Amino acid sequence: MSIDSVFVHKMWDDHELSKMVKGGVPFPMLSDAGGKVGKIYGVYDDDAGVETRGRFIIDPDGVLQGYEVLTPPVGRNVMESIRQVQAFQLIRESQGKEATPSGWKPGKKTLNPGPDLVGKVWEVWKTDMAFD
Amino acid sequence: MPEEVDVGCARPTGGPVGETVPEEDEPIVEAIYSKEETTMIQVGKKVPDFTAPGYHQGKFMSTTLSEYLGKWVLLCFYPGDFTFV
């Protein structure tokens, strides 16, 4: 979603994005002329008249699980967004019985929060697991 | 799901769902107050619903966020077309 019109979205998809992604962008490219939606999400920059790089993960109940907002010059890490969605999906499936510690990605160990884990995280989770 | 819309020369725009159009004779002071009352979004809370025009696979559509209830949604804002993500 950006402040560009749907016509500009079409031109961008036709002339550039479809050369990067076969068949063009597979999801809706939304227009927020005037920044009305950006304002309620706290990402519209009034002075510049554009949206900043805001990214929101919304679960199937319409509940916000996470967000990240960057100023325009720095691009996002798409893999990190996907990792976070995978983590939130796992938590939802386990109905909160599992938690994903720092550095978690699919296939890695999860934690089961509860009285038995208090003060024992160091036994089951090592610092280097945050960096591998 | 998103419905196709006819787009003329006017630039269609979106906005929050349920937004009321202010009366013409509404005092300016009240208008300023209501602008400042916009609630900040918060993790763990429901996101505000909105409707916005969009372009999708060769068609101009009108999309409402709540149409995606039941699915995971990644909503991304960016400064402008022809920039990176």
Backbone of each chain as ProteinMPNN parsed JSONL, in Angstrom:
{"seq_chain_A": "MSIDSVFVHKMWDDHELSKMVKGGVPFPMLSDAGGKVGKIYGVYDDDAGVETRGRFIIDPDGVLQGYEVLTPPVGRNVMESIRQVQAFQLIRESQGKEATPSGWKPGKKTLNPGPDLVGKVWEVWKTDMAFD", "coords_chain_A": {"N_chain_A": [[0.839, -1.189, 0.0], [0.575, 2.155, -0.909], [0.803, 5.758, -1.408], [0.412, 6.126, -4.03], [-1.586, 6.197, -7.065], [-3.994, 3.771, -8.332], [-3.515, 3.579, -10.991], [-0.835, 4.21, -11.367], [0.217, 2.094, -9.934], [-0.458, 0.028, -11.674], [1.119, 0.66, -13.923], [3.674, 0.391, -12.81], [3.686, -2.325, -12.174], [3.268, -3.435, -14.726], [5.5, -2.492, -16.201], [7.838, -2.866, -14.717], [7.787, -4.568, -12.29], [6.682, -6.966, -13.239], [8.766, -7.892, -14.661], [10.45, -8.779, -12.779], [9.01, -10.592, -11.229], [7.392, -13.398, -12.318], [4.427, -13.105, -14.134], [3.626, -10.953, -12.717], [2.825, -8.92, -9.784], [1.502, -10.948, -7.252], [-0.385, -10.31, -5.328], [-2.905, -7.953, -4.033], [-2.25, -4.566, -4.926], [-2.484, -1.831, -3.08], [-4.054, 1.412, -2.935], [-3.503, 4.416, -1.219], [-4.205, 7.183, -1.346], [-3.735, 10.35, 0.001], [-3.222, 9.288, 2.434], [-4.934, 8.283, 4.445], [-5.36, 5.71, 5.52], [-2.773, 4.986, 6.228], [-2.348, 6.84, 8.238], [-3.993, 5.963, 10.399], [-2.652, 3.681, 10.979], [-0.313, 4.622, 11.848], [1.896, 5.124, 10.197], [2.084, 7.077, 8.318], [3.872, 9.721, 6.916], [3.524, 12.897, 7.524], [4.916, 15.254, 6.803], [6.535, 14.573, 4.584], [4.606, 13.53, 3.0], [4.236, 10.874, 2.33], [4.019, 7.24, 2.812], [5.789, 5.525, 5.403], [8.119, 2.739, 5.702], [6.222, 0.478, 6.719], [5.3, -2.603, 8.233], [2.94, -5.057, 8.858], [1.878, -7.817, 10.737], [-0.938, -9.693, 10.612], [-3.233, -11.724, 12.243], [-5.479, -14.633, 11.672], [-7.765, -13.861, 13.088], [-7.845, -11.177, 12.854], [-6.198, -9.878, 14.552], [-3.444, -7.932, 15.564], [-0.214, -9.15, 15.4], [2.445, -8.461, 15.152], [4.7, -5.783, 14.279], [6.738, -3.69, 12.141], [8.542, -0.795, 11.509], [10.257, 1.172, 9.218], [12.417, 3.875, 8.225], [12.364, 5.42, 4.955], [14.962, 4.942, 3.433], [16.052, 2.397, 4.067], [15.759, -0.954, 3.208], [13.535, -3.833, 3.651], [13.849, -7.016, 5.455], [12.791, -9.664, 3.953], [12.78, -12.414, 4.455], [12.902, -12.501, 7.219], [10.417, -11.487, 7.921], [8.825, -13.575, 6.96], [9.758, -15.644, 8.574], [8.832, -14.771, 11.068], [6.05, -14.906, 10.677], [5.81, -17.689, 10.381], [6.569, -18.46, 12.949], [4.525, -17.304, 14.525], [2.39, -18.731, 13.509], [2.985, -21.301, 14.373], [2.812, -20.965, 17.147], [0.106, -20.372, 17.37], [-1.043, -22.758, 16.474], [-0.21, -24.481, 18.502], [-1.66, -23.533, 20.507], [-0.601, -21.739, 22.322], [0.961, -23.293, 23.989], [3.54, -23.734, 23.272], [6.597, -21.845, 22.835], [8.631, -19.653, 20.871], [11.965, -19.331, 21.103], [14.617, -16.807, 21.041], [16.228, -16.562, 17.906], [14.935, -18.688, 16.824], [13.907, -20.791, 14.156], [11.999, -22.536, 11.59], [12.034, -25.991, 12.423], [13.831, -25.805, 14.452], [14.387, -26.025, 18.039], [11.638, -25.538, 20.25], [10.276, -23.833, 23.137], [8.631, -24.821, 26.196], [6.794, -22.97, 28.019], [6.419, -22.65, 31.545], [6.044, -23.576, 35.058], [8.174, -25.42, 35.459], [10.151, -24.544, 33.788], [11.147, -22.224, 34.697], [13.991, -20.407, 35.472], [15.468, -22.343, 34.281], [15.979, -22.071, 31.652], [18.522, -21.687, 30.628], [19.54, -24.238, 30.587], [18.318, -25.571, 28.512], [18.427, -23.911, 26.327], [20.884, -22.458, 24.419], [23.212, -19.735, 24.145], [24.454, -19.506, 21.617], [22.52, -20.411, 19.943], [21.022, -18.312, 19.179], [22.335, -17.172, 17.143], [22.937, -18.887, 15.063]], "CA_chain_A": [[0.0, 0.0, 0.0], [1.301, 3.426, -0.951], [-0.078, 6.868, -1.758], [0.261, 6.157, -5.49], [-2.903, 5.791, -7.57], [-4.032, 2.421, -8.91], [-2.975, 3.665, -12.357], [0.631, 4.118, -11.243], [0.482, 0.696, -9.544], [-0.537, -0.794, -12.894], [2.304, 0.951, -14.741], [4.851, -0.186, -12.137], [3.592, -3.779, -12.327], [3.43, -3.756, -16.153], [6.794, -2.133, -16.792], [9.016, -3.253, -13.938], [7.644, -5.711, -11.38], [6.428, -8.198, -13.985], [10.064, -8.376, -15.154], [11.112, -9.408, -11.63], [8.157, -11.689, -10.768], [6.629, -13.888, -13.462], [2.994, -12.919, -13.977], [3.357, -9.716, -11.971], [2.603, -9.027, -8.334], [0.384, -11.873, -7.051], [-1.331, -9.835, -4.303], [-3.419, -6.619, -4.374], [-1.438, -3.365, -4.658], [-3.526, -0.907, -2.647], [-3.775, 2.846, -3.033], [-3.902, 5.163, -0.02], [-4.039, 8.606, -1.648], [-4.119, 11.152, 1.16], [-2.649, 8.669, 3.628], [-5.924, 8.066, 5.512], [-5.142, 4.419, 6.173], [-1.443, 5.092, 6.844], [-2.449, 7.625, 9.481], [-4.516, 5.168, 11.513], [-1.654, 2.666, 11.303], [0.86, 5.311, 12.414], [3.059, 5.043, 9.307], [2.064, 8.143, 7.311], [4.759, 10.854, 7.209], [2.789, 14.093, 7.106], [5.806, 16.244, 6.193], [6.957, 14.115, 3.259], [3.408, 13.16, 2.238], [4.297, 9.468, 1.889], [4.033, 6.236, 3.882], [7.1, 4.953, 5.715], [8.11, 1.294, 5.436], [5.564, -0.238, 7.81], [4.898, -3.968, 7.891], [2.079, -5.534, 9.927], [1.448, -9.221, 10.654], [-2.296, -9.748, 11.152], [-3.611, -13.136, 12.303], [-6.8, -14.897, 11.074], [-8.83, -13.184, 13.849], [-7.731, -9.731, 12.669], [-5.412, -9.34, 15.668], [-2.074, -7.586, 15.188], [0.774, -9.936, 16.144], [3.754, -7.805, 15.157], [4.909, -4.798, 13.226], [8.074, -3.118, 12.007], [8.464, 0.421, 10.696], [11.582, 1.698, 8.89], [12.417, 5.068, 7.379], [12.445, 4.971, 3.557], [16.176, 4.478, 2.75], [16.473, 1.021, 4.371], [14.807, -1.986, 2.778], [13.172, -4.833, 4.651], [14.319, -8.382, 5.311], [11.565, -10.415, 3.683], [12.876, -13.715, 5.114], [12.595, -12.314, 8.639], [8.957, -11.385, 8.017], [8.282, -14.925, 6.775], [10.099, -16.393, 9.795], [7.926, -14.353, 12.14], [4.727, -15.485, 10.393], [5.907, -19.119, 10.699], [6.599, -18.581, 14.409], [3.185, -17.006, 15.046], [1.51, -19.833, 13.109], [3.293, -22.428, 15.266], [2.254, -20.622, 18.465], [-1.345, -20.469, 17.263], [-1.389, -24.171, 16.392], [0.026, -25.132, 19.8], [-2.546, -22.811, 21.426], [0.177, -21.054, 23.361], [1.744, -24.221, 24.835], [4.94, -23.607, 22.886], [7.106, -20.502, 22.567], [9.806, -19.728, 20.016], [13.006, -18.471, 21.672], [15.452, -16.02, 20.134], [16.974, -17.335, 16.913], [14.135, -19.816, 16.325], [13.368, -20.877, 12.797], [11.361, -23.851, 11.471], [12.908, -27.138, 12.639], [14.604, -25.635, 15.686], [13.719, -26.312, 19.307], [10.763, -24.544, 20.874], [10.241, -23.965, 24.599], [7.304, -24.996, 26.782], [6.799, -22.138, 29.222], [5.672, -23.193, 32.697], [6.831, -23.538, 36.3], [9.394, -26.221, 35.366], [11.16, -23.891, 32.945], [11.658, -21.022, 35.365], [15.384, -20.525, 35.919], [16.116, -23.495, 33.609], [16.114, -21.827, 30.213], [19.944, -21.838, 30.267], [19.863, -25.664, 30.378], [17.761, -26.075, 27.241], [18.662, -22.953, 25.235], [22.242, -21.903, 24.507], [23.34, -18.422, 23.51], [24.81, -19.576, 20.188], [21.311, -20.726, 19.157], [20.468, -17.04, 18.69], [23.16, -16.652, 16.053], [23.224, -19.829, 13.966]], "C_chain_A": [[0.877, 1.244, 0.0], [0.319, 4.515, -1.364], [-0.278, 6.98, -3.278], [-1.138, 5.704, -5.911], [-2.827, 4.37, -8.136], [-3.463, 2.415, -10.336], [-1.445, 3.538, -12.333], [1.023, 2.695, -10.832], [0.519, -0.188, -10.796], [0.716, -0.593, -13.759], [3.558, 0.306, -14.144], [4.867, -1.703, -12.338], [3.881, -4.169, -13.787], [4.875, -3.602, -16.615], [8.012, -2.553, -15.991], [8.811, -4.548, -13.15], [7.419, -7.028, -12.12], [7.709, -8.749, -14.617], [10.856, -9.045, -14.032], [10.351, -10.652, -11.173], [7.277, -12.124, -11.936], [5.126, -13.734, -13.205], [2.621, -11.672, -13.194], [3.095, -9.982, -10.499], [1.363, -9.877, -8.057], [-0.648, -11.426, -6.012], [-1.799, -8.421, -4.654], [-2.427, -5.511, -3.995], [-2.443, -2.258, -4.346], [-3.071, 0.545, -2.71], [-4.324, 3.569, -1.808], [-3.645, 6.66, -0.247], [-4.553, 9.435, -0.482], [-3.646, 10.554, 2.474], [-3.624, 8.382, 4.759], [-5.676, 6.766, 6.275], [-3.794, 4.433, 6.899], [-1.481, 5.842, 8.167], [-2.949, 6.771, 10.639], [-3.563, 4.03, 11.889], [-0.343, 3.296, 11.796], [2.083, 5.306, 11.519], [3.091, 6.164, 8.264], [2.937, 9.306, 7.765], [4.115, 12.109, 6.628], [3.663, 15.084, 6.347], [6.184, 15.846, 4.768], [5.757, 13.756, 2.379], [3.447, 11.746, 1.692], [4.223, 8.534, 3.101], [5.482, 5.839, 4.15], [7.0, 3.438, 5.508], [7.541, 0.518, 6.629], [5.117, -1.615, 7.357], [4.172, -4.579, 9.082], [1.694, -6.987, 9.695], [0.11, -9.339, 11.376], [-2.773, -11.195, 11.105], [-5.042, -13.352, 11.779], [-7.975, -14.276, 11.839], [-8.79, -11.668, 13.674], [-6.951, -9.066, 13.796], [-3.973, -9.103, 15.199], [-1.092, -8.375, 16.037], [2.142, -9.272, 16.161], [3.809, -6.737, 14.092], [6.331, -4.271, 13.26], [7.91, -1.882, 11.125], [9.881, 0.963, 10.489], [11.424, 3.007, 8.123], [12.738, 4.626, 5.946], [13.794, 4.435, 3.033], [16.577, 3.02, 2.992], [15.381, 0.025, 4.012], [14.602, -3.049, 3.843], [13.868, -6.157, 4.424], [13.08, -9.271, 5.181], [11.582, -11.77, 4.405], [12.544, -13.611, 6.602], [11.075, -12.185, 8.845], [8.319, -12.771, 7.904], [8.547, -15.782, 8.017], [9.134, -16.04, 10.936], [6.514, -14.916, 11.921], [4.731, -16.97, 10.752], [5.882, -19.336, 12.213], [5.208, -18.345, 14.998], [2.196, -18.123, 14.685], [1.715, -21.042, 14.024], [2.682, -22.189, 16.656], [0.737, -20.812, 18.45], [-1.795, -21.928, 17.228], [-1.236, -24.875, 17.74], [-0.835, -24.49, 20.891], [-1.789, -22.242, 22.62], [1.002, -21.969, 24.249], [3.229, -24.118, 24.52], [5.306, -22.142, 22.697], [8.366, -20.645, 21.724], [10.879, -18.776, 20.548], [13.789, -17.726, 20.599], [16.212, -16.937, 19.179], [16.184, -18.509, 16.349], [13.838, -19.662, 14.839], [12.804, -22.285, 12.636], [12.362, -24.985, 11.61], [13.713, -27.027, 13.925], [13.72, -25.798, 16.914], [12.819, -25.163, 19.778], [10.821, -24.748, 22.389], [8.798, -24.17, 25.047], [7.27, -24.224, 28.099], [5.928, -22.754, 30.33], [6.569, -23.177, 33.913], [8.158, -24.291, 36.194], [10.516, -25.532, 34.608], [11.791, -22.681, 33.636], [13.069, -21.247, 35.893], [16.143, -21.64, 35.213], [16.294, -23.273, 32.112], [17.564, -22.068, 29.776], [20.32, -23.285, 30.001], [19.415, -26.155, 29.0], [18.022, -25.148, 26.053], [20.02, -22.309, 25.427], [22.339, -20.62, 23.684], [23.623, -18.517, 22.012], [23.609, -19.929, 19.305], [20.652, -19.452, 18.617], [21.174, -16.589, 17.423], [23.369, -17.625, 14.899], [22.168, -19.79, 12.872]], "O_chain_A": [[1.802, 1.369, 0.803], [-0.849, 4.239, -1.636], [-1.04, 7.823, -3.75], [-1.789, 4.931, -5.209], [-1.743, 3.842, -8.384], [-2.994, 1.388, -10.825], [-0.849, 2.854, -13.165], [2.021, 2.154, -11.309], [1.4, -1.032, -10.955], [1.295, -1.556, -14.26], [4.39, -0.249, -14.862], [5.907, -2.293, -12.631], [4.635, -5.106, -14.051], [5.411, -4.456, -17.322], [9.116, -2.593, -16.532], [9.563, -5.508, -13.316], [7.899, -8.078, -11.691], [7.756, -9.9, -15.051], [11.809, -9.782, -14.288], [10.959, -11.647, -10.779], [6.512, -11.327, -12.478], [4.619, -14.184, -12.177], [1.44, -11.368, -13.026], [3.14, -11.122, -10.036], [0.285, -9.571, -8.565], [-1.671, -12.087, -5.832], [-1.172, -7.753, -5.476], [-1.849, -5.514, -2.908], [-3.166, -1.799, -5.231], [-1.891, 0.863, -2.563], [-5.47, 3.357, -1.411], [-2.964, 7.315, 0.543], [-5.681, 9.243, -0.028], [-3.662, 11.221, 3.508], [-3.209, 8.25, 5.91], [-5.768, 6.719, 7.502], [-3.68, 3.958, 8.029], [-0.742, 5.522, 9.098], [-2.401, 6.837, 11.739], [-3.654, 3.479, 12.986], [0.612, 2.589, 12.119], [3.201, 5.465, 12.008], [3.994, 6.214, 7.429], [2.766, 9.82, 8.871], [4.152, 12.352, 5.422], [3.221, 15.687, 5.369], [6.158, 16.673, 3.857], [5.879, 13.686, 1.156], [2.776, 11.441, 0.706], [4.344, 8.964, 4.248], [6.305, 5.819, 3.235], [5.933, 2.919, 5.181], [8.288, -0.027, 7.442], [4.618, -1.783, 6.245], [4.712, -4.621, 10.187], [1.244, -7.355, 8.61], [0.021, -9.118, 12.584], [-2.727, -11.828, 10.05], [-5.742, -12.385, 11.476], [-9.073, -14.174, 11.292], [-9.597, -10.951, 14.266], [-7.025, -7.852, 13.982], [-3.37, -9.945, 14.535], [-1.125, -8.285, 17.264], [2.923, -9.494, 17.087], [3.056, -6.775, 13.118], [7.035, -4.386, 14.263], [7.216, -1.927, 10.109], [10.615, 1.186, 11.451], [10.416, 3.221, 7.45], [13.326, 3.562, 5.75], [13.764, 3.51, 2.221], [17.352, 2.458, 2.218], [14.237, 0.143, 4.45], [15.371, -3.161, 4.797], [14.412, -6.407, 3.348], [12.415, -9.585, 6.168], [10.554, -12.228, 4.904], [11.968, -14.535, 7.177], [10.524, -12.705, 9.815], [7.397, -13.104, 8.648], [7.684, -16.543, 8.457], [8.682, -16.917, 11.672], [5.863, -15.352, 12.871], [3.779, -17.464, 11.355], [5.255, -20.276, 12.702], [4.763, -19.094, 15.868], [1.283, -18.424, 15.453], [0.759, -21.72, 14.401], [2.11, -23.098, 17.258], [0.16, -21.346, 19.397], [-2.786, -22.299, 17.857], [-2.028, -25.753, 18.082], [-0.745, -24.865, 22.06], [-2.262, -22.261, 23.756], [1.675, -21.497, 25.165], [4.075, -24.376, 25.376], [4.445, -21.303, 22.434], [9.088, -21.636, 21.841], [10.728, -17.557, 20.458], [13.639, -17.987, 19.405], [16.768, -17.955, 19.589], [16.685, -19.245, 15.5], [13.561, -18.57, 14.342], [13.094, -23.153, 13.459], [13.423, -24.955, 10.987], [14.219, -28.027, 14.434], [12.493, -25.721, 16.844], [13.188, -23.991, 19.714], [11.367, -25.747, 22.858], [7.861, -23.748, 24.369], [7.657, -24.738, 29.149], [4.855, -23.299, 30.073], [7.738, -22.804, 33.815], [9.159, -23.861, 36.768], [11.686, -25.882, 34.76], [12.834, -22.182, 33.212], [13.308, -22.172, 36.669], [17.319, -21.87, 35.499], [16.71, -24.179, 31.39], [17.809, -22.588, 28.688], [21.285, -23.558, 29.288], [20.04, -27.031, 28.402], [17.858, -25.553, 24.902], [20.287, -21.692, 26.459], [21.652, -20.445, 22.677], [23.108, -17.722, 21.225], [23.659, -19.773, 18.085], [19.825, -19.513, 17.707], [20.673, -15.722, 16.706], [23.916, -17.245, 13.865], [22.271, -20.523, 11.889]]}, "seq_chain_B": "MPEEVDVGCARPTGGPVGETVPEEDEPIVEAIYSKEETTMIQVGKKVPDFTAPGYHQGKFMSTTLSEYLGKWVLLCFYPGDFTFV", "coords_chain_B": {"N_chain_B": [[-15.06, -11.383, -1.332], [-12.462, -9.21, -2.738], [-14.004, -6.694, -4.74], [-14.505, -5.922, -8.182], [-13.983, -2.686, -9.561], [-15.265, 0.079, -11.45], [-13.145, 2.363, -12.881], [-12.841, 5.731, -13.367], [-11.749, 8.911, -14.493], [-11.265, 10.132, -12.119], [-9.307, 9.976, -9.132], [-9.66, 7.301, -7.189], [-9.963, 6.833, -3.655], [-9.191, 5.361, -0.441], [-10.192, 4.511, 2.95], [-10.773, 4.44, 6.544], [-13.003, 1.843, 7.629], [-16.364, 2.529, 8.347], [-16.013, 5.159, 8.818], [-17.229, 8.409, 9.445], [-18.598, 10.958, 7.429], [-17.712, 14.258, 7.958], [-19.984, 16.812, 9.025], [-20.807, 19.726, 7.129], [-21.029, 22.12, 8.506], [-19.633, 21.671, 10.794], [-17.904, 22.616, 13.717], [-14.581, 23.907, 13.511], [-12.782, 23.471, 15.588], [-13.713, 21.125, 16.844], [-13.237, 19.327, 14.809], [-10.468, 19.228, 14.735], [-9.933, 18.127, 17.256], [-11.069, 15.55, 16.959], [-9.365, 14.481, 15.128], [-7.029, 14.165, 16.57], [-7.7, 12.147, 18.238], [-7.195, 9.687, 17.162], [-6.712, 6.29, 17.579], [-3.807, 4.585, 18.665], [-2.309, 1.803, 17.102], [-1.843, -1.507, 18.424], [0.073, -4.33, 19.449], [-1.439, -7.549, 19.782], [-3.943, -6.583, 19.849], [-7.031, -5.928, 18.04], [-6.757, -4.93, 14.635], [-7.424, -1.782, 12.984], [-10.114, -1.684, 10.668], [-10.234, -1.222, 7.09], [-11.043, 0.188, 3.866], [-9.835, 0.097, 0.575], [-8.907, 1.22, -2.72], [-7.482, -0.828, -5.292], [-4.947, -2.438, -7.353], [-4.948, -5.461, -9.069], [-3.676, -8.121, -10.664], [-4.306, -7.243, -13.375], [-6.755, -6.025, -12.991], [-8.802, -3.393, -11.611], [-9.585, -3.109, -8.273], [-11.696, -3.052, -5.319], [-10.72, -3.263, -2.069], [-11.313, -4.649, 1.118], [-10.026, -4.882, 4.333], [-11.136, -6.64, 6.279], [-12.213, -8.654, 4.77], [-10.359, -10.57, 4.642], [-10.373, -12.01, 6.962], [-9.701, -14.969, 8.764], [-7.549, -15.635, 7.348], [-3.947, -15.344, 7.237], [-2.435, -12.19, 7.187], [-0.151, -10.053, 5.594], [0.506, -6.868, 5.83], [1.8, -4.288, 4.024], [3.351, -1.151, 3.921], [4.781, 1.357, 1.815], [7.085, 3.891, 0.598], [6.714, 4.728, -2.093], [5.706, 3.88, -5.483], [8.002, 2.3, -7.732], [10.089, 2.317, -5.984], [12.185, 0.344, -3.773], [11.304, -2.626, -1.803]], "CA_chain_B": [[-13.668, -10.998, -1.596], [-12.384, -7.903, -3.396], [-14.895, -6.535, -5.882], [-13.947, -5.1, -9.237], [-14.64, -1.388, -9.639], [-15.022, 0.866, -12.652], [-12.357, 3.521, -12.517], [-12.848, 6.779, -14.371], [-10.599, 9.797, -14.434], [-11.021, 10.543, -10.738], [-8.467, 9.06, -8.39], [-10.4, 6.812, -6.027], [-9.126, 6.625, -2.49], [-9.825, 4.542, 0.591], [-10.277, 5.087, 4.278], [-11.221, 3.505, 7.565], [-14.381, 1.39, 7.524], [-17.207, 3.123, 9.374], [-15.684, 6.576, 8.981], [-18.354, 9.27, 9.12], [-18.224, 12.185, 6.722], [-18.064, 15.358, 8.849], [-20.974, 17.781, 8.549], [-20.112, 20.906, 6.612], [-20.986, 23.209, 9.477], [-18.987, 21.203, 12.025], [-16.896, 23.576, 14.154], [-13.209, 23.509, 13.199], [-12.136, 22.982, 16.812], [-14.079, 19.722, 17.04], [-12.579, 18.531, 13.772], [-9.079, 19.051, 15.16], [-9.938, 17.172, 18.371], [-11.343, 14.182, 16.524], [-8.164, 13.995, 14.437], [-6.024, 13.765, 17.562], [-8.162, 10.995, 19.005], [-6.935, 8.432, 16.466], [-6.1, 5.347, 18.511], [-2.604, 3.921, 18.164], [-2.442, 0.364, 17.0], [-1.094, -2.191, 19.476], [0.124, -5.782, 19.244], [-2.384, -8.263, 20.631], [-5.266, -5.961, 19.716], [-7.541, -5.96, 16.663], [-6.327, -3.802, 13.801], [-8.558, -1.055, 12.406], [-10.513, -2.133, 9.336], [-10.238, -0.152, 6.096], [-11.321, -0.163, 2.469], [-8.949, 0.86, -0.304], [-8.862, 0.756, -4.101], [-6.218, -1.495, -5.574], [-4.714, -3.061, -8.654], [-4.616, -6.856, -8.836], [-3.698, -9.007, -11.825], [-4.982, -6.687, -14.538], [-8.055, -5.432, -12.669], [-8.904, -2.437, -10.512], [-10.46, -3.716, -7.279], [-11.846, -2.397, -4.031], [-10.384, -4.288, -1.091], [-11.552, -4.348, 2.533], [-9.16, -5.767, 5.122], [-11.887, -7.684, 6.997], [-12.514, -9.766, 3.856], [-9.289, -11.552, 4.8], [-10.491, -12.725, 8.244], [-9.539, -16.397, 8.508], [-6.244, -15.818, 6.7], [-2.85, -14.509, 7.728], [-2.239, -11.043, 6.294], [1.04, -9.225, 5.74], [0.149, -5.562, 5.274], [3.041, -3.522, 3.875], [3.323, 0.213, 3.4], [6.085, 1.754, 1.267], [7.019, 5.308, 0.237], [6.183, 5.036, -3.417], [5.998, 2.955, -6.569], [9.341, 2.43, -8.333], [11.144, 2.212, -4.964], [12.307, -1.065, -3.39], [10.406, -2.986, -0.705]], "C_chain_B": [[-13.658, -9.708, -2.41], [-13.29, -7.814, -4.615], [-14.264, -5.609, -6.909], [-14.713, -3.778, -9.291], [-14.329, -0.739, -10.979], [-14.263, 2.109, -12.239], [-12.375, 4.521, -13.662], [-11.607, 7.627, -14.25], [-10.268, 10.215, -13.003], [-10.116, 9.524, -10.059], [-9.249, 8.568, -7.178], [-9.444, 6.659, -4.847], [-9.895, 5.843, -1.449], [-9.904, 5.258, 1.908], [-10.759, 4.063, 5.26], [-12.671, 3.107, 7.346], [-15.182, 1.997, 8.67], [-16.926, 4.588, 9.609], [-16.884, 7.43, 8.591], [-17.847, 10.521, 8.422], [-18.646, 13.368, 7.598], [-19.074, 16.312, 8.205], [-20.238, 19.045, 8.118], [-19.977, 22.014, 7.643], [-20.373, 22.793, 10.812], [-17.903, 22.208, 12.452], [-15.48, 23.031, 13.936], [-12.519, 22.899, 14.423], [-12.439, 21.503, 17.023], [-13.373, 18.821, 16.038], [-11.135, 18.243, 14.161], [-9.003, 18.024, 16.288], [-10.111, 15.745, 17.876], [-10.146, 13.606, 15.773], [-7.139, 13.469, 15.437], [-6.417, 12.516, 18.331], [-7.897, 9.668, 18.306], [-6.166, 7.492, 17.399], [-4.873, 4.706, 17.886], [-2.856, 2.422, 18.12], [-1.499, -0.291, 18.002], [-1.057, -3.686, 19.196], [-0.816, -6.463, 20.24], [-3.79, -7.701, 20.552], [-5.711, -6.034, 18.253], [-7.061, -4.735, 15.895], [-7.554, -3.072, 13.261], [-8.834, -1.532, 10.976], [-10.461, -0.951, 8.362], [-10.632, -0.707, 4.728], [-10.406, 0.681, 1.608], [-9.036, 0.324, -1.726], [-7.504, 0.107, -4.368], [-6.146, -2.013, -6.99], [-4.28, -4.494, -8.401], [-4.805, -7.648, -10.118], [-4.571, -8.48, -12.972], [-6.319, -6.028, -14.26], [-7.934, -4.403, -11.559], [-9.952, -2.962, -9.54], [-10.649, -2.789, -6.088], [-11.657, -3.482, -2.981], [-10.679, -3.806, 0.324], [-10.781, -5.372, 3.354], [-9.941, -6.926, 5.743], [-12.332, -8.837, 6.091], [-11.493, -10.892, 4.025], [-9.309, -12.231, 6.165], [-10.455, -14.221, 7.957], [-8.228, -16.706, 7.809], [-5.194, -14.967, 7.407], [-2.62, -13.401, 6.714], [-0.93, -10.341, 6.632], [0.714, -7.907, 5.037], [1.411, -4.703, 5.232], [2.784, -2.143, 3.292], [4.712, 0.524, 2.848], [5.955, 3.163, 0.702], [6.468, 5.597, -1.15], [6.523, 3.967, -4.423], [7.364, 3.296, -7.153], [10.425, 2.63, -7.28], [11.22, 0.731, -4.622], [11.363, -1.363, -2.226], [11.1, -2.843, 0.634]], "O_chain_B": [[-14.716, -9.17, -2.738], [-13.343, -8.738, -5.426], [-13.583, -4.643, -6.564], [-15.928, -3.745, -9.096], [-13.274, -0.971, -11.569], [-14.694, 2.832, -11.341], [-11.977, 4.206, -14.784], [-10.529, 7.12, -13.938], [-9.137, 10.603, -12.706], [-10.161, 8.338, -10.383], [-9.478, 9.33, -6.239], [-8.257, 6.388, -5.03], [-11.11, 5.679, -1.558], [-9.706, 6.471, 1.981], [-11.114, 2.946, 4.883], [-13.485, 3.93, 6.926], [-14.742, 1.985, 9.82], [-17.523, 5.205, 10.492], [-17.492, 7.214, 7.542], [-16.804, 11.071, 8.777], [-19.821, 13.476, 7.949], [-19.021, 16.58, 7.005], [-19.19, 19.388, 8.664], [-18.987, 22.745, 7.676], [-20.559, 23.46, 11.829], [-17.075, 22.604, 11.632], [-15.219, 21.847, 14.15], [-11.767, 21.932, 14.304], [-11.545, 20.718, 17.34], [-12.965, 17.706, 16.361], [-10.637, 17.14, 13.94], [-8.129, 17.157, 16.289], [-9.399, 14.838, 18.307], [-9.931, 12.394, 15.775], [-6.468, 12.466, 15.191], [-5.586, 11.896, 18.994], [-8.324, 8.622, 18.795], [-5.116, 7.847, 17.934], [-4.892, 4.328, 16.715], [-3.525, 1.857, 18.985], [-0.483, 0.29, 18.383], [-2.054, -4.253, 18.75], [-0.969, -6.021, 21.378], [-4.725, -8.269, 21.118], [-4.891, -6.183, 17.348], [-6.973, -3.638, 16.447], [-8.612, -3.68, 13.098], [-7.915, -1.751, 10.188], [-10.628, 0.197, 8.773], [-10.559, -1.91, 4.48], [-10.219, 1.866, 1.884], [-9.217, -0.876, -1.93], [-6.504, 0.456, -3.74], [-7.133, -2.029, -7.726], [-3.36, -4.737, -7.619], [-5.923, -7.829, -10.601], [-5.454, -9.178, -13.47], [-6.96, -5.522, -15.181], [-7.081, -4.517, -10.678], [-11.086, -3.231, -9.937], [-9.867, -1.862, -5.875], [-12.349, -4.499, -2.999], [-10.333, -2.681, 0.685], [-10.868, -6.575, 3.107], [-9.47, -8.064, 5.739], [-12.776, -9.876, 6.58], [-11.73, -12.025, 3.606], [-8.372, -12.953, 6.504], [-11.099, -14.691, 7.02], [-7.832, -17.865, 7.684], [-5.519, -13.994, 8.087], [-2.611, -13.653, 5.509], [-0.635, -10.069, 7.796], [0.655, -7.843, 3.809], [2.016, -4.422, 6.266], [2.083, -1.997, 2.29], [5.71, 0.012, 3.356], [4.853, 3.595, 0.362], [5.817, 6.622, -1.353], [7.497, 3.232, -4.26], [7.819, 4.438, -7.077], [11.536, 3.051, -7.599], [10.417, -0.061, -5.116], [10.697, -0.46, -1.719], [10.495, -3.104, 1.674]]}, "name": "protein", "num_of_chains": 2, "seq": "MSIDSVFVHKMWDDHELSKMVKGGVPFPMLSDAGGKVGKIYGVYDDDAGVETRGRFIIDPDGVLQGYEVLTPPVGRNVMESIRQVQAFQLIRESQGKEATPSGWKPGKKTLNPGPDLVGKVWEVWKTDMAFDMPEEVDVGCARPTGGPVGETVPEEDEPIVEAIYSKEETTMIQVGKKVPDFTAPGYHQGKFMSTTLSEYLGKWVLLCFYPGDFTFV"}
